[in-house]
Amino acid sequence: MKKLFTLLFLIAVTYVNLMSQPVTSTGLPPNPTGAATWGTNVLLLNTEPIGPMHGIKASNGTIYVAINDTLSTTSGLIIRKSTDNGATWTTHGNSLTNRINFPRIKLLEVQNDSVICWLMFGTQVYGWNINTNAIRAFDSTTVNDFDIVKSSTNSIYLWITTNSGGLRRFASITNGYTWQNAGYVQANSRNIRLAMSVTSDTLLAAYRSPVNTTIEKSILRLARYRESAPGTLASMDFKDMADSSALKTEFNVAVSNSVAWYYYTSGSTGAIDIYCRTSIDNGLTFGTAFLAAGNPNTDEYYFDVGISGTTSTKYCDFIYYSDSLQSGSPTNNTDKLMYRFASSPTPGTFTTATQISQFYPHWSSANCKPIIVEVGNSDVGAAWVGGSASVYKVYWNRYSLTGIRQNLGAGIPDAYSLKQNYPNPFNPTTSIDFDIKKAGMVSLKIYDILGKELSTLVSQRLEPGKYSYTMNAASLSSGTYFYRLEVNGYVETKKMSLIK
């Protein structure tokens, strides 16, 4: 309780007018892969954090990124926010003034559009409402790691590992104000990462157990639970995912539409690669591990994963740091932030890696890893600590500036088709899916209700396949619009509604 009072005393409402303008492209090289779907890097924060970050896009359209920062303000934990998908950033009015490294932070939007920043302060977990500035301790349990997720019933599930080695779980149907249905999962455990498939309410929990003398060599396990009622989890099964033969410094799991991806690093410095195992039955069974990121003479680590996409097709977004271990100073050619994705029809098939950093990523002794922020439909953003002439800052880049994705490995469609956009009505982004039977020049255009052409979304040659385009209509006013697909003599038009 004394610690809670101390933390409450250290909370301050600071009104900081720090507006960071987008970084101009002057002097920046293009993304080396030539990927048109990622833009010019934008400055998110002008200083280097002292600890980890986490970000979300709330239902009101605002992107929030929580950052351990002690240089740009008098605070220790600040919230940077953007209302234009990351083009510009400002500092949120509320902050925590305790100028320490919070070793674990995670943002979660709960009922009533409240955004809670869950954090570790010392060895306890707290929930901080970034809008009301209220803070509440979970309880007095001594914790060394935690994770938290929300289900479709707006229940939240908090899992912790304790200093005594126990893995425990708790549930709340009051946004974390009260807790219920406590459960003891397993003894002799360490670290925890959760993923909730909102479509099926299956919860996957990745953790280490039993704990090896060298913690990073511990066996990686997966526990599967199902939400049987709001705030209630029923255990389904447990399985080993990686053995104790190699160092595994990082691991994470993602799940949606019954498809799951389990990632982990393997190897020591000079030979660190990222492996993945996939499941198409909600984690009941997994395929053998395959290399998700790995090249000779480089280390691949500091990764994050997320889920994007429409109702029918989901994408597993995957970013990671590719480190060439060069002698001398790093450059954009030696140190890279890379991006790949796989689609739910064929979860083990990834796109070619795309470099998204124009400011090379920076290894951080404060464990400030790159993060994924899902920003709606098939769109995704990434934030990382990047460098230029040994000055490190936080940068942002976004996928769907001209975002078109192919559902990899889904096979050649039997016919051409243009699907109804989703969601519809929408504000301001929506996904337009279409099928291409034969390779050809593809045109996808937008028209107003009078038939005036407003913009060209796609104008390029595409191979046969199933595609999804994310359209951003932020510059358009509310109303009815039409989108028209033309390819190899096939023409189809559909109507959509923008409501702001």
Secondary structure, DSSP 8 states (H G I E B T S, - for coil): -HHHHHHHHHEEE------B-----TT----TT--TTS---EEEESS--SS-EEEEE-TTS-EEEEEE-SSSSS-SEEEEEESSTTSSBEE-SEEE---S--S-EEEEE-GGG-EEEEEEETTEEEEEETTT--EEE--S--EEEEEEEE-TTS-EEEEEEETTS-EEEEEESSTTSS-EEEEEEESS-EEEEEEEETTTTEEEEEEE-S--SSGGGS-EEEEEEEEEETTEEEEEEEEEEE-SSS----EEEEEETTEEEEEEEES-TTS-EEEEEEESSTTSS----EEEE--TT-EEEEEEEEEEE-SS-EEEEEEEEEE---SSS--TTTEEEEEEEEETTEEEEE---EE--SSEE---TT----EEEEEETTEEEEEEEEEETTEEEEEEEESTTS-EEE-TT----SS-EE---BSSSBSSEEEEEEEESS-EEEEEEEEETT--EEEEEEEEEE-SEEEEEEEE-TTS-SEEEEEEEEETTEEEEEEEEE--
